[in-house]
Amino acid sequence: MINSHYVYILECSDKTLYTGWTNNLEKRVREHNSGRYGAKYTSSRRPVKLVYAESLSSLSDVLKREVQIKKLSRKKKLQLIEETPLRQDENS
């Protein structure tokens, strides 16, 4: 999709999970790993690994989904990750 937005989950080096959204998944993961443009949370927990991504067509939908995922317990997030394997080309 050209106008896709993504909600994603990263696994940090300390095994914590970070949830965010973007319209350029590959670039955003690189930014998190650079430490320069990533979130403050991930800057001290590098490297990060993309473990989940979901594409939605509208920004409002992706923001709602991000909130839903952030409200999940760690156990539920891990279950979501396990049930939704990344395609090889999405895994950075």
Phi and psi restraints in degrees (range 20) as a CNS / XPLOR table:
assign (resid 1 and name C) (resid 2 and name N)
       (resid 2 and name CA) (resid 2 and name C) 1.0 -71.8 20.0 2
assign (resid 2 and name N) (resid 2 and name CA)
       (resid 2 and name C) (resid 3 and name N) 1.0 -44.8 20.0 2
assign (resid 2 and name C) (resid 3 and name N)
       (resid 3 and name CA) (resid 3 and name C) 1.0 -98.8 20.0 2
assign (resid 3 and name N) (resid 3 and name CA)
       (resid 3 and name C) (resid 4 and name N) 1.0 46.7 20.0 2
assign (resid 3 and name C) (resid 4 and name N)
       (resid 4 and name CA) (resid 4 and name C) 1.0 -84.2 20.0 2
assign (resid 4 and name N) (resid 4 and name CA)
       (resid 4 and name C) (resid 5 and name N) 1.0 149.5 20.0 2
assign (resid 4 and name C) (resid 5 and name N)
       (resid 5 and name CA) (resid 5 and name C) 1.0 -124.9 20.0 2
assign (resid 5 and name N) (resid 5 and name CA)
       (resid 5 and name C) (resid 6 and name N) 1.0 148.0 20.0 2
assign (resid 5 and name C) (resid 6 and name N)
       (resid 6 and name CA) (resid 6 and name C) 1.0 -125.3 20.0 2
assign (resid 6 and name N) (resid 6 and name CA)
       (resid 6 and name C) (resid 7 and name N) 1.0 140.3 20.0 2
assign (resid 6 and name C) (resid 7 and name N)
       (resid 7 and name CA) (resid 7 and name C) 1.0 -105.1 20.0 2
assign (resid 7 and name N) (resid 7 and name CA)
       (resid 7 and name C) (resid 8 and name N) 1.0 139.1 20.0 2
assign (resid 7 and name C) (resid 8 and name N)
       (resid 8 and name CA) (resid 8 and name C) 1.0 -141.9 20.0 2
assign (resid 8 and name N) (resid 8 and name CA)
       (resid 8 and name C) (resid 9 and name N) 1.0 159.4 20.0 2
assign (resid 8 and name C) (resid 9 and name N)
       (resid 9 and name CA) (resid 9 and name C) 1.0 -124.8 20.0 2
assign (resid 9 and name N) (resid 9 and name CA)
       (resid 9 and name C) (resid 10 and name N) 1.0 132.1 20.0 2
assign (resid 9 and name C) (resid 10 and name N)
       (resid 10 and name CA) (resid 10 and name C) 1.0 -109.2 20.0 2
assign (resid 10 and name N) (resid 10 and name CA)
       (resid 10 and name C) (resid 11 and name N) 1.0 143.5 20.0 2
assign (resid 10 and name C) (resid 11 and name N)
       (resid 11 and name CA) (resid 11 and name C) 1.0 -99.8 20.0 2
assign (resid 11 and name N) (resid 11 and name CA)
       (resid 11 and name C) (resid 12 and name N) 1.0 123.0 20.0 2
assign (resid 11 and name C) (resid 12 and name N)
       (resid 12 and name CA) (resid 12 and name C) 1.0 -85.2 20.0 2
assign (resid 12 and name N) (resid 12 and name CA)
       (resid 12 and name C) (resid 13 and name N) 1.0 168.4 20.0 2
assign (resid 12 and name C) (resid 13 and name N)
       (resid 13 and name CA) (resid 13 and name C) 1.0 -61.2 20.0 2
assign (resid 13 and name N) (resid 13 and name CA)
       (resid 13 and name C) (resid 14 and name N) 1.0 -25.2 20.0 2
assign (resid 13 and name C) (resid 14 and name N)
       (resid 14 and name CA) (resid 14 and name C) 1.0 -92.6 20.0 2
assign (resid 14 and name N) (resid 14 and name CA)
       (resid 14 and name C) (resid 15 and name N) 1.0 13.1 20.0 2
assign (resid 14 and name C) (resid 15 and name N)
       (resid 15 and name CA) (resid 15 and name C) 1.0 73.4 20.0 2
assign (resid 15 and name N) (resid 15 and name CA)
       (resid 15 and name C) (resid 16 and name N) 1.0 7.9 20.0 2
assign (resid 15 and name C) (resid 16 and name N)
       (resid 16 and name CA) (resid 16 and name C) 1.0 -77.9 20.0 2
assign (resid 16 and name N) (resid 16 and name CA)
       (resid 16 and name C) (resid 17 and name N) 1.0 164.2 20.0 2
assign (resid 16 and name C) (resid 17 and name N)
       (resid 17 and name CA) (resid 17 and name C) 1.0 -114.3 20.0 2
assign (resid 17 and name N) (resid 17 and name CA)
       (resid 17 and name C) (resid 18 and name N) 1.0 139.4 20.0 2
assign (resid 17 and name C) (resid 18 and name N)
       (resid 18 and name CA) (resid 18 and name C) 1.0 -123.8 20.0 2
assign (resid 18 and name N) (resid 18 and name CA)
       (resid 18 and name C) (resid 19 and name N) 1.0 131.1 20.0 2
assign (resid 18 and name C) (resid 19 and name N)
       (resid 19 and name CA) (resid 19 and name C) 1.0 -112.6 20.0 2
assign (resid 19 and name N) (resid 19 and name CA)
       (resid 19 and name C) (resid 20 and name N) 1.0 135.4 20.0 2
assign (resid 19 and name C) (resid 20 and name N)
       (resid 20 and name CA) (resid 20 and name C) 1.0 -152.9 20.0 2
assign (resid 20 and name N) (resid 20 and name CA)
       (resid 20 and name C) (resid 21 and name N) 1.0 -173.7 20.0 2
assign (resid 20 and name C) (resid 21 and name N)
       (resid 21 and name CA) (resid 21 and name C) 1.0 -140.6 20.0 2
assign (resid 21 and name N) (resid 21 and name CA)
       (resid 21 and name C) (resid 22 and name N) 1.0 158.6 20.0 2
assign (resid 21 and name C) (resid 22 and name N)
       (resid 22 and name CA) (resid 22 and name C) 1.0 -163.6 20.0 2
assign (resid 22 and name N) (resid 22 and name CA)
       (resid 22 and name C) (resid 23 and name N) 1.0 167.8 20.0 2
assign (resid 22 and name C) (resid 23 and name N)
       (resid 23 and name CA) (resid 23 and name C) 1.0 -108.8 20.0 2
assign (resid 23 and name N) (resid 23 and name CA)
       (resid 23 and name C) (resid 24 and name N) 1.0 1.7 20.0 2
assign (resid 23 and name C) (resid 24 and name N)
       (resid 24 and name CA) (resid 24 and name C) 1.0 -142.2 20.0 2
assign (resid 24 and name N) (resid 24 and name CA)
       (resid 24 and name C) (resid 25 and name N) 1.0 91.1 20.0 2
assign (resid 24 and name C) (resid 25 and name N)
       (resid 25 and name CA) (resid 25 and name C) 1.0 -61.9 20.0 2
assign (resid 25 and name N) (resid 25 and name CA)
       (resid 25 and name C) (resid 26 and name N) 1.0 -49.6 20.0 2
assign (resid 25 and name C) (resid 26 and name N)
       (resid 26 and name CA) (resid 26 and name C) 1.0 -60.4 20.0 2
assign (resid 26 and name N) (resid 26 and name CA)
       (resid 26 and name C) (resid 27 and name N) 1.0 -45.6 20.0 2
assign (resid 26 and name C) (resid 27 and name N)
       (resid 27 and name CA) (resid 27 and name C) 1.0 -63.4 20.0 2
assign (resid 27 and name N) (resid 27 and name CA)
       (resid 27 and name C) (resid 28 and name N) 1.0 -41.7 20.0 2
assign (resid 27 and name C) (resid 28 and name N)
       (resid 28 and name CA) (resid 28 and name C) 1.0 -65.6 20.0 2
assign (resid 28 and name N) (resid 28 and name CA)
       (resid 28 and name C) (resid 29 and name N) 1.0 -40.8 20.0 2
assign (resid 28 and name C) (resid 29 and name N)
       (resid 29 and name CA) (resid 29 and name C) 1.0 -63.2 20.0 2
assign (resid 29 and name N) (resid 29 and name CA)
       (resid 29 and name C) (resid 30 and name N) 1.0 -41.9 20.0 2
assign (resid 29 and name C) (resid 30 and name N)
       (resid 30 and name CA) (resid 30 and name C) 1.0 -59.7 20.0 2
assign (resid 30 and name N) (resid 30 and name CA)
       (resid 30 and name C) (resid 31 and name N) 1.0 -41.6 20.0 2
assign (resid 30 and name C) (resid 31 and name N)
       (resid 31 and name CA) (resid 31 and name C) 1.0 -62.7 20.0 2
assign (resid 31 and name N) (resid 31 and name CA)
       (resid 31 and name C) (resid 32 and name N) 1.0 -43.5 20.0 2
assign (resid 31 and name C) (resid 32 and name N)
       (resid 32 and name CA) (resid 32 and name C) 1.0 -59.6 20.0 2
assign (resid 32 and name N) (resid 32 and name CA)
       (resid 32 and name C) (resid 33 and name N) 1.0 -42.2 20.0 2
assign (resid 32 and name C) (resid 33 and name N)
       (resid 33 and name CA) (resid 33 and name C) 1.0 -74.2 20.0 2
assign (resid 33 and name N) (resid 33 and name CA)
       (resid 33 and name C) (resid 34 and name N) 1.0 -21.9 20.0 2
assign (resid 33 and name C) (resid 34 and name N)
       (resid 34 and name CA) (resid 34 and name C) 1.0 -74.7 20.0 2
assign (resid 34 and name N) (resid 34 and name CA)
       (resid 34 and name C) (resid 35 and name N) 1.0 -27.2 20.0 2
assign (resid 34 and name C) (resid 35 and name N)
       (resid 35 and name CA) (resid 35 and name C) 1.0 80.7 20.0 2
assign (resid 35 and name N) (resid 35 and name CA)
       (resid 35 and name C) (resid 36 and name N) 1.0 -11.0 20.0 2
assign (resid 35 and name C) (resid 36 and name N)
       (resid 36 and name CA) (resid 36 and name C) 1.0 -87.9 20.0 2
assign (resid 36 and name N) (resid 36 and name CA)
       (resid 36 and name C) (resid 37 and name N) 1.0 -44.2 20.0 2
assign (resid 36 and name C) (resid 37 and name N)
       (resid 37 and name CA) (resid 37 and name C) 1.0 -114.1 20.0 2
assign (resid 37 and name N) (resid 37 and name CA)
       (resid 37 and name C) (resid 38 and name N) 1.0 0.1 20.0 2
assign (resid 37 and name C) (resid 38 and name N)
       (resid 38 and name CA) (resid 38 and name C) 1.0 -75.8 20.0 2
assign (resid 38 and name N) (resid 38 and name CA)
       (resid 38 and name C) (resid 39 and name N) 1.0 179.2 20.0 2
assign (resid 38 and name C) (resid 39 and name N)
       (resid 39 and name CA) (resid 39 and name C) 1.0 -69.3 20.0 2
assign (resid 39 and name N) (resid 39 and name CA)
       (resid 39 and name C) (resid 40 and name N) 1.0 152.1 20.0 2
assign (resid 39 and name C) (resid 40 and name N)
       (resid 40 and name CA) (resid 40 and name C) 1.0 -56.6 20.0 2
assign (resid 40 and name N) (resid 40 and name CA)
       (resid 40 and name C) (resid 41 and name N) 1.0 -39.7 20.0 2
assign (resid 40 and name C) (resid 41 and name N)
       (resid 41 and name CA) (resid 41 and name C) 1.0 -58.8 20.0 2
assign (resid 41 and name N) (resid 41 and name CA)
       (resid 41 and name C) (resid 42 and name N) 1.0 -44.3 20.0 2
assign (resid 41 and name C) (resid 42 and name N)
       (resid 42 and name CA) (resid 42 and name C) 1.0 -82.0 20.0 2
assign (resid 42 and name N) (resid 42 and name CA)
       (resid 42 and name C) (resid 43 and name N) 1.0 -17.0 20.0 2
assign (resid 42 and name C) (resid 43 and name N)
       (resid 43 and name CA) (resid 43 and name C) 1.0 -61.9 20.0 2
assign (resid 43 and name N) (resid 43 and name CA)
       (resid 43 and name C) (resid 44 and name N) 1.0 -30.8 20.0 2
assign (resid 43 and name C) (resid 44 and name N)
       (resid 44 and name CA) (resid 44 and name C) 1.0 -99.5 20.0 2
assign (resid 44 and name N) (resid 44 and name CA)
       (resid 44 and name C) (resid 45 and name N) 1.0 7.9 20.0 2
assign (resid 44 and name C) (resid 45 and name N)
       (resid 45 and name CA) (resid 45 and name C) 1.0 -126.3 20.0 2
assign (resid 45 and name N) (resid 45 and name CA)
       (resid 45 and name C) (resid 46 and name N) 1.0 30.6 20.0 2
assign (resid 45 and name C) (resid 46 and name N)
       (resid 46 and name CA) (resid 46 and name C) 1.0 -83.2 20.0 2
assign (resid 46 and name N) (resid 46 and name CA)
       (resid 46 and name C) (resid 47 and name N) 1.0 155.0 20.0 2
assign (resid 46 and name C) (resid 47 and name N)
       (resid 47 and name CA) (resid 47 and name C) 1.0 -78.2 20.0 2
assign (resid 47 and name N) (resid 47 and name CA)
       (resid 47 and name C) (resid 48 and name N) 1.0 157.9 20.0 2
assign (resid 47 and name C) (resid 48 and name N)
       (resid 48 and name CA) (resid 48 and name C) 1.0 -110.3 20.0 2
assign (resid 48 and name N) (resid 48 and name CA)
       (resid 48 and name C) (resid 49 and name N) 1.0 155.1 20.0 2
assign (resid 48 and name C) (resid 49 and name N)
       (resid 49 and name CA) (resid 49 and name C) 1.0 -128.7 20.0 2
assign (resid 49 and name N) (resid 49 and name CA)
       (resid 49 and name C) (resid 50 and name N) 1.0 131.4 20.0 2
assign (resid 49 and name C) (resid 50 and name N)
       (resid 50 and name CA) (resid 50 and name C) 1.0 -70.9 20.0 2
assign (resid 50 and name N) (resid 50 and name CA)
       (resid 50 and name C) (resid 51 and name N) 1.0 122.6 20.0 2
assign (resid 50 and name C) (resid 51 and name N)
       (resid 51 and name CA) (resid 51 and name C) 1.0 -119.7 20.0 2
assign (resid 51 and name N) (resid 51 and name CA)
       (resid 51 and name C) (resid 52 and name N) 1.0 -11.7 20.0 2
assign (resid 51 and name C) (resid 52 and name N)
       (resid 52 and name CA) (resid 52 and name C) 1.0 -156.4 20.0 2
assign (resid 52 and name N) (resid 52 and name CA)
       (resid 52 and name C) (resid 53 and name N) 1.0 139.7 20.0 2
assign (resid 52 and name C) (resid 53 and name N)
       (resid 53 and name CA) (resid 53 and name C) 1.0 -149.9 20.0 2
assign (resid 53 and name N) (resid 53 and name CA)
       (resid 53 and name C) (resid 54 and name N) 1.0 140.5 20.0 2
assign (resid 53 and name C) (resid 54 and name N)
       (resid 54 and name CA) (resid 54 and name C) 1.0 -134.9 20.0 2
assign (resid 54 and name N) (resid 54 and name CA)
       (resid 54 and name C) (resid 55 and name N) 1.0 128.5 20.0 2
assign (resid 54 and name C) (resid 55 and name N)
       (resid 55 and name CA) (resid 55 and name C) 1.0 -96.9 20.0 2
assign (resid 55 and name N) (resid 55 and name CA)
       (resid 55 and name C) (resid 56 and name N) 1.0 131.6 20.0 2
assign (resid 55 and name C) (resid 56 and name N)
       (resid 56 and name CA) (resid 56 and name C) 1.0 -131.9 20.0 2
assign (resid 56 and name N) (resid 56 and name CA)
       (resid 56 and name C) (resid 57 and name N) 1.0 149.6 20.0 2
assign (resid 56 and name C) (resid 57 and name N)
       (resid 57 and name CA) (resid 57 and name C) 1.0 -82.0 20.0 2
assign (resid 57 and name N) (resid 57 and name CA)
       (resid 57 and name C) (resid 58 and name N) 1.0 -23.4 20.0 2
assign (resid 57 and name C) (resid 58 and name N)
       (resid 58 and name CA) (resid 58 and name C) 1.0 -118.4 20.0 2
assign (resid 58 and name N) (resid 58 and name CA)
       (resid 58 and name C) (resid 59 and name N) 1.0 148.1 20.0 2
assign (resid 58 and name C) (resid 59 and name N)
       (resid 59 and name CA) (resid 59 and name C) 1.0 -62.6 20.0 2
assign (resid 59 and name N) (resid 59 and name CA)
       (resid 59 and name C) (resid 60 and name N) 1.0 -40.3 20.0 2
assign (resid 59 and name C) (resid 60 and name N)
       (resid 60 and name CA) (resid 60 and name C) 1.0 -62.7 20.0 2
assign (resid 60 and name N) (resid 60 and name CA)
       (resid 60 and name C) (resid 61 and name N) 1.0 -38.4 20.0 2
assign (resid 60 and name C) (resid 61 and name N)
       (resid 61 and name CA) (resid 61 and name C) 1.0 -65.7 20.0 2
assign (resid 61 and name N) (resid 61 and name CA)
       (resid 61 and name C) (resid 62 and name N) 1.0 -41.1 20.0 2
assign (resid 61 and name C) (resid 62 and name N)
       (resid 62 and name CA) (resid 62 and name C) 1.0 -69.0 20.0 2
assign (resid 62 and name N) (resid 62 and name CA)
       (resid 62 and name C) (resid 63 and name N) 1.0 -36.3 20.0 2
assign (resid 62 and name C) (resid 63 and name N)
       (resid 63 and name CA) (resid 63 and name C) 1.0 -67.8 20.0 2
assign (resid 63 and name N) (resid 63 and name CA)
       (resid 63 and name C) (resid 64 and name N) 1.0 -39.2 20.0 2
assign (resid 63 and name C) (resid 64 and name N)
       (resid 64 and name CA) (resid 64 and name C) 1.0 -63.7 20.0 2
assign (resid 64 and name N) (resid 64 and name CA)
       (resid 64 and name C) (resid 65 and name N) 1.0 -42.7 20.0 2
assign (resid 64 and name C) (resid 65 and name N)
       (resid 65 and name CA) (resid 65 and name C) 1.0 -66.4 20.0 2
assign (resid 65 and name N) (resid 65 and name CA)
       (resid 65 and name C) (resid 66 and name N) 1.0 -38.3 20.0 2
assign (resid 65 and name C) (resid 66 and name N)
       (resid 66 and name CA) (resid 66 and name C) 1.0 -59.3 20.0 2
assign (resid 66 and name N) (resid 66 and name CA)
       (resid 66 and name C) (resid 67 and name N) 1.0 -45.1 20.0 2
assign (resid 66 and name C) (resid 67 and name N)
       (resid 67 and name CA) (resid 67 and name C) 1.0 -61.8 20.0 2
assign (resid 67 and name N) (resid 67 and name CA)
       (resid 67 and name C) (resid 68 and name N) 1.0 -43.5 20.0 2
assign (resid 67 and name C) (resid 68 and name N)
       (resid 68 and name CA) (resid 68 and name C) 1.0 -58.0 20.0 2
assign (resid 68 and name N) (resid 68 and name CA)
       (resid 68 and name C) (resid 69 and name N) 1.0 -47.1 20.0 2
assign (resid 68 and name C) (resid 69 and name N)
       (resid 69 and name CA) (resid 69 and name C) 1.0 -66.9 20.0 2
assign (resid 69 and name N) (resid 69 and name CA)
       (resid 69 and name C) (resid 70 and name N) 1.0 -41.4 20.0 2
assign (resid 69 and name C) (resid 70 and name N)
       (resid 70 and name CA) (resid 70 and name C) 1.0 -62.3 20.0 2
assign (resid 70 and name N) (resid 70 and name CA)
       (resid 70 and name C) (resid 71 and name N) 1.0 -27.8 20.0 2
assign (resid 70 and name C) (resid 71 and name N)
       (resid 71 and name CA) (resid 71 and name C) 1.0 -79.3 20.0 2
assign (resid 71 and name N) (resid 71 and name CA)
       (resid 71 and name C) (resid 72 and name N) 1.0 -13.9 20.0 2
assign (resid 71 and name C) (resid 72 and name N)
       (resid 72 and name CA) (resid 72 and name C) 1.0 -70.5 20.0 2
assign (resid 72 and name N) (resid 72 and name CA)
       (resid 72 and name C) (resid 73 and name N) 1.0 150.6 20.0 2
assign (resid 72 and name C) (resid 73 and name N)
       (resid 73 and name CA) (resid 73 and name C) 1.0 -70.4 20.0 2
assign (resid 73 and name N) (resid 73 and name CA)
       (resid 73 and name C) (resid 74 and name N) 1.0 163.6 20.0 2
assign (resid 73 and name C) (resid 74 and name N)
       (resid 74 and name CA) (resid 74 and name C) 1.0 -57.3 20.0 2
assign (resid 74 and name N) (resid 74 and name CA)
       (resid 74 and name C) (resid 75 and name N) 1.0 -41.8 20.0 2
assign (resid 74 and name C) (resid 75 and name N)
       (resid 75 and name CA) (resid 75 and name C) 1.0 -59.6 20.0 2
assign (resid 75 and name N) (resid 75 and name CA)
       (resid 75 and name C) (resid 76 and name N) 1.0 -44.2 20.0 2
assign (resid 75 and name C) (resid 76 and name N)
       (resid 76 and name CA) (resid 76 and name C) 1.0 -68.0 20.0 2
assign (resid 76 and name N) (resid 76 and name CA)
       (resid 76 and name C) (resid 77 and name N) 1.0 -36.7 20.0 2
assign (resid 76 and name C) (resid 77 and name N)
       (resid 77 and name CA) (resid 77 and name C) 1.0 -64.2 20.0 2
assign (resid 77 and name N) (resid 77 and name CA)
       (resid 77 and name C) (resid 78 and name N) 1.0 -43.2 20.0 2
assign (resid 77 and name C) (resid 78 and name N)
       (resid 78 and name CA) (resid 78 and name C) 1.0 -63.5 20.0 2
assign (resid 78 and name N) (resid 78 and name CA)
       (resid 78 and name C) (resid 79 and name N) 1.0 -36.8 20.0 2
assign (resid 78 and name C) (resid 79 and name N)
       (resid 79 and name CA) (resid 79 and name C) 1.0 -64.7 20.0 2
assign (resid 79 and name N) (resid 79 and name CA)
       (resid 79 and name C) (resid 80 and name N) 1.0 -43.7 20.0 2
assign (resid 79 and name C) (resid 80 and name N)
       (resid 80 and name CA) (resid 80 and name C) 1.0 -60.0 20.0 2
assign (resid 80 and name N) (resid 80 and name CA)
       (resid 80 and name C) (resid 81 and name N) 1.0 -44.6 20.0 2
assign (resid 80 and name C) (resid 81 and name N)
       (resid 81 and name CA) (resid 81 and name C) 1.0 -62.0 20.0 2
assign (resid 81 and name N) (resid 81 and name CA)
       (resid 81 and name C) (resid 82 and name N) 1.0 -44.6 20.0 2
assign (resid 81 and name C) (resid 82 and name N)
       (resid 82 and name CA) (resid 82 and name C) 1.0 -65.8 20.0 2
assign (resid 82 and name N) (resid 82 and name CA)
       (resid 82 and name C) (resid 83 and name N) 1.0 -36.8 20.0 2
assign (resid 82 and name C) (resid 83 and name N)
       (resid 83 and name CA) (resid 83 and name C) 1.0 -79.8 20.0 2
assign (resid 83 and name N) (resid 83 and name CA)
       (resid 83 and name C) (resid 84 and name N) 1.0 -12.3 20.0 2
assign (resid 83 and name C) (resid 84 and name N)
       (resid 84 and name CA) (resid 84 and name C) 1.0 -129.2 20.0 2
assign (resid 84 and name N) (resid 84 and name CA)
       (resid 84 and name C) (resid 85 and name N) 1.0 76.5 20.0 2
assign (resid 84 and name C) (resid 85 and name N)
       (resid 85 and name CA) (resid 85 and name C) 1.0 -64.2 20.0 2
assign (resid 85 and name N) (resid 85 and name CA)
       (resid 85 and name C) (resid 86 and name N) 1.0 141.6 20.0 2
assign (resid 85 and name C) (resid 86 and name N)
       (resid 86 and name CA) (resid 86 and name C) 1.0 -73.0 20.0 2
assign (resid 86 and name N) (resid 86 and name CA)
       (resid 86 and name C) (resid 87 and name N) 1.0 144.2 20.0 2
assign (resid 86 and name C) (resid 87 and name N)
       (resid 87 and name CA) (resid 87 and name C) 1.0 -68.9 20.0 2
assign (resid 87 and name N) (resid 87 and name CA)
       (resid 87 and name C) (resid 88 and name N) 1.0 152.1 20.0 2
assign (resid 87 and name C) (resid 88 and name N)
       (resid 88 and name CA) (resid 88 and name C) 1.0 -57.1 20.0 2
assign (resid 88 and name N) (resid 88 and name CA)
       (resid 88 and name C) (resid 89 and name N) 1.0 -36.4 20.0 2
assign (resid 88 and name C) (resid 89 and name N)
       (resid 89 and name CA) (resid 89 and name C) 1.0 -74.1 20.0 2
assign (resid 89 and name N) (resid 89 and name CA)
       (resid 89 and name C) (resid 90 and name N) 1.0 -13.8 20.0 2
assign (resid 89 and name C) (resid 90 and name N)
       (resid 90 and name CA) (resid 90 and name C) 1.0 -90.8 20.0 2
assign (resid 90 and name N) (resid 90 and name CA)
       (resid 90 and name C) (resid 91 and name N) 1.0 -21.7 20.0 2
assign (resid 90 and name C) (resid 91 and name N)
       (resid 91 and name CA) (resid 91 and name C) 1.0 -78.7 20.0 2
assign (resid 91 and name N) (resid 91 and name CA)
       (resid 91 and name C) (resid 92 and name N) 1.0 115.1 20.0 2
